[in-house]
Amino acid sequence: MSDYRIFANHAHLFPKNTKPDGDIDHLKQLMDECGIEKAVCFAPFQSQMERYELTQNANEWVANEIKNDERFVGFGTVHFDIGNLKEQVKQIADLGLLGIKIHPAAQEVKIDSPELFEVYEQAQEDNLFLSFHTGLHWHRIADYQMLLFDEVAYNFPKLKFSMEHIGGYSFFKEALLVMNNNSREETDHVFAGWTSINMEEDSFGNEIEGAWSITDKQLCTLIHQTGNKRSVFGLDTPYADAQKITKAINRIKNLPIPEEAKRGILGDNLREALGIK
């Protein structure tokens, strides 16, 4: 294990034989290879379960899949098409899951819609952490544009949430604005999700920004402006492999930022946010 005791967010988990490299055995193998001690596992969306003709409730499935395994923490998902949103959130909490993954673009829901406000209200009451997909994802941008997260933070001041991918290349500054606008010391509750933000290479082997890339300078600026305790590292498995994840971990370790920030990003901040000792 790494001396950083890496606790990573954002591992998508799928039943065996549904998605290559997406089951718990592959995740364990990747964690061992990358020196990761602990990870947050996202339940599939219910629509993904149905796509594979699986009838089991996705939240019950992920809770059972990681049961009694101290390496994993579970986050549930909400099935917006069936209603009963507050009851779904309560079920997530009752199952012992510590958060919810929300993907506004993939789930085709608007960040500040009445339906999502129901979810936020119950999640805040149950002290659940939300991880949002942010940035480009081929759905109408009006539903998930970055500044709408300021409405979430304003209306639910005790709700902790991460903006995964930090808005990507196109919306990084807006993500930073939301974080800075909601910095109130003891009530800081908006986190940057350092997930799938590596630089890419062009056809000549030169480093270049891709659609999700965040530069070293931007990351250092984020730490300078928001502090050491508001960033968390994410995996995005199985969409990112061990090579990409190892590269991301080494990149964080080599950034010219305080050691406290590095340890925070790689695990301490997520442990504190989820109340894990």
PyMOL commands that set and color helices and strands:
alter all, ss='L'
color gray80, all
select helices_A, chain A and resi 24-34+46-51+58-65+80-82+85-94+104-107+114-125+141-143+148-155+165-181+185-187+216-226+242-254+259-274
alter helices_A, ss='H'
color red, helices_A
select strands_A, chain A and resi 6-12+36-42+72-76+99-102+129-133+161-164+190-195+200-201+207-208+231-237
alter strands_A, ss='S'
color yellow, strands_A
deselect
rebuild
show_as cartoon
